[in-house]
Amino acid sequence: MDEMLLRTGNQDEVSSNLPAARQTKLVELVKKRGQVSASELVNIFGVSRDTIRRDLTLLEERGLLVRTHGGAVPRERLVTSSITTLDSRMNMQRNPKERIGKAAAQLIRDRETLMLNGGSSIAYFADELGSHHDLTIVTNNLHVPSILPAHAVRAVYVLGGTYIASSQVMVGFAGFAAMPQISVDTAVMAVSGLSSKGCSISKLEEATATREMMAACQRTILLADSSKFDVQAFAMVANYDLVEYLVTDAQPDGDLAAALEEAGVKIVVAG
């Protein structure tokens, strides 16, 4: 949708011949999405990566956005400590998240027990489980039970703890004390950032909960759209040794790709 809007009318309006117009549109896009990768900007504006880099550098110098290793975020939303509401994240990168959710659902087997954490990508994934049956769901995500297709689920267990309103999740000792006593097939986890160091989440309590969830499962599937690439959020969750799949909307490159390959992570790019 964003690409259609930006490409409406004469392409020259956002071409390298009119950098001011392109840069204005770029800032508007970053503010609307909350986070945009350099690769996306190259495709949207039809200019070179070097041109986008120069644009981002100039706009950061003017205080209009903040550059990340893989793209940019709004000035008011520094990635390292950003906390946004679930409702706002549901509308960010919606199309990629829908495709990621559908692709991830195809990795799930009937009668599995699934551990789901918080995040908008998890909500889209849960909505795509309708073709399955006899699933058991364990989650701290209060948004999930109402989304799950009733006919696909045998039981839903909601973990207790302290309620975080911005994410609509429960975290803390009350919910996770029993974690070592349960056996779960697959953790499907959403994260805020993926870097060569590992996956991370913006809130410390959620990162801790996600790490414990992954440790309780036999395999982990990470869900992250490409705007999360080369992003280091505030709290580290884990490296990629526990991860079997990354489901995303684009092929990672550079140091991130090397780290995923070294850990043996299978990458599924949603079509």
ABEGO torsion letter per residue (X at the ends): XAAAAAABEBAAAABAABAAAAAAAAAAAAAAAGBBBAAAAAAAAGBBAAAAAAAAAAAAAAGABBBBAAEBBBAABBAAABBBBAAAAAABGAAAAAAAAAAAAAABBBGBBBBBBBEAAAAAAAAAAAABBGBBBBBABAAAAAABBAAABABBBBBBEBBBAAAGBBBEAAAAAAAAABBBABBBBBBABBBAAEBBBABAAAAAAAAAAAAABABBBBBBBAAABGBBBABBABBAAABABBBBABBBBEAAAAAAAAAGBBBBBBX
